[in-house]
Amino acid sequence: MQESVPADQELIQNLFSEAEENLESKEKAVILIVDDTIYNVQLLSLMLIKQGFRVEQASNGLQALEIAEKILPDIILLDIKMPEMNGYEVCSRLKDNPTTKDIPVIFISSIEEPAEKVEAFSVGGVDYISKPFQLIEVLARIETHLRLCSLQKKLQEQNEQLILSAEVLSRSLRQEQELSQMKSDFISIVSHEFRTPLTTIQSASELLEYYEWTKEEQVEQLHQIQSEVKHMTDLMEDVLFLSRTNANKSKLNLTKFNLVDFCSQILRQMQRTFAKNNTLNASLYIPATNTVIENLHLQSDSIPVIVNMDEKLIRQILTNILTNAIKYSESEGTIDFKLTIEEKQVTFAIADSGIGIPDDDLAHLFSAFHRAKNVGSLPGTGLGLSIVKNCVNIHQGSVSVKSKLNVGTEFTVVLPIYSDLTTTEISK
């Protein structure tokens, strides 16, 4: 509401200009004064500037809303009776705006009605100063609310820090529990996996020592011992490989080799060793030349597709996935192997017709020592897929899985072909 301007307005304006020129360069709290009475604005501004505050001014509600959102003042001194938009509406809009809702609003008004003061607090005001005001009172209230805001911010920061610390502690505890569980699983699984071959070795060696055998029978017993020793050696190699990868000690070792011939050899070896009764379907697809070859592992002459990749890592990946596909399928089940070679990447898709993987286990499938709950008494350490995941990561590729219970599982591995690719078949 407009009020009469005293005769000493010119003196106040001069003092106001002088105070602005003498502002220090240090960081200051910003006060937004909203009042349609010029004298009140100038008087408050002069006092606040002399106390080291930075002052912004608005003569109406719309201007106040615009300035507040732009500069985000530390405190707003707000008159109630103003044309077009009164102080209550201004405060309500400030509190409805997520950007300005936390700015403290102190009402300054000549209205003394208790209901009006209650309204001021109900719309979000933090304090109320009556006109005519005492400068020292205004300053005291401003400083009080600035301190309160500072304390509130510090408490909020401390609370956020406590929440963060609690999350870190909780994560550390979970990791410690997981590590402890992993150690227990490791001891349990390794003990079981070692006990069986050791029992076999002990029995075979005692038979060789105390009984007379023909040459053929001795060789058979020795082969059994050698097989069990190999099983134990493979298990330890798996554990050591995981240990090296987790310690970031395994690196990519690129070599050039014929990928088609390499895959054919692995497939033939797997069928001879583990999948004698399984049906193995293997195919090769090269999109660039629209080349399709079925029964890849049965071909005598392979296509020379030379790639620059890590042969050892790919062997680990394929051997582990194929072994699982065979192990968790029926003895006469079907295994599908699809090899797709593109210019910059290779895709291996391996599908079985086995027991499938429960949905609850998919999230933990690549964790060390994890075994799905439907594997029953089927042997295994839970290390194979963890090794696959580590190998894929080292090769900077990706691995995905789709599975349906009692229908089968399909793994898809995509690996990049590194530079120095010399294949003519792909580039034709």
Phi, psi and omega in degrees: 000133183292137177235161180294146182263123181296164183290338182272020181299322181297320179297318181296318179298321178295316179297322180298315179296318180296321180293321179297323181291335184263014180298140176281160183275356183290163180294129184235153173290143182257126179247127175258120179259125181240108182198140179272001177261113186300319183300315180298318180298314183292321180296314179295319181299316180301313182297315184290322178295319179297334179272003175095009178273156171262132189244135170241151186233146174219137184259356178206171186294315181298318178296321180297317180297319180294314181293318182300317180290332182281314187255345182050071181295161178284328179212148175242125172264115193236124173283155181266307184275101177223151180291155176070308180219117181281172185297327179298314181294321178301313181296318179300318180292323177298318182285337177279344181269118180303333181287326187246002188297335183266002180282124179295136179243122176252120178280139173233115185207158177271357180286129183249000182295130180303322181297324179292322178293320177298318178300321180299318179286327183291332179273358174121003178291150180257347181198167183217125179241130182272143173268147356289137186265156172264129183303320182294327178292316179301314181297317181297318181291320178299312181296323178299313182287330174295319178296318179299318179296319180297316178296320180297318179296317179297318178297320179295317178297316179296321179296317178296321178294321178295318178298316179298315179297321179296321179294318179297316179297316180297319179295320179296319179295319178296318179296321179295319178294318178297319179295318178297317179295322180296320178297318179296316178298319181298313181298316182295312184290314182295321178300316180293315183292332178277327185297317182297307179295325178296321177298318179296316180297316180297316181297315181296319181292324177293320178297320178294328184281320190256351182237153178269128183235154172287167180302317181295319180293322177297316179298320180297316179295320179295321178296324178294317177298314180299321179296317180290322177297319178297319178301315179295320179296317178298319179298314179295323177297320178298313180298315180295322178297314178299319179298317180294317181292321178294333178268009180058034180260353178266131183236161179289128180239092186281136173219158177265129180205163179279106185294322181295314178296320179300311180294321179300318180296317179298316181297317179296319180295317180296320181291320179295322188271314190241335191241045183298327182261353181276155173267120182250116176255120182232131182223155178237136178224126176241101186302323186300326181246005182055038180274128177229126178231123176265162180051051184305319185286350180259358181281135180281326180244119181268157176284131181283089176254098183270127180236160177250092185216179178267104185297319183294317180295318180295323177298316178300315182298306185293318181298315181292317181292316179296320179299316178295318180301318180288315185298319186263015174251164174296159184301335179246024181287171183254134176243126179252129179236120180237124180248120179242122183246116177251183185294322186242358181205161178237138179240126175250124176241119183236119182236145177235174178243043188264210189282345181077176183236127177300146181303322182297335183269346185298322182294334183252012190300325184262010177279143181298136176072002179280133176231138181298150186287351181258012182282343178061229183267007179298133184291155177162160182251345185078017181259336189303309183287332173296320176296317178303311181299317179296318179297316179298318180296317179298323180277002178060041178247201180219153177223135179226162184218140171233136184210149175222130184303134177062014176242313178148177184225144176231125174257137176237120180244126178244123181235141179285148170265122184279171183301170185075022175293127185243014184288129176274336183294325183280324188272357181295000000 
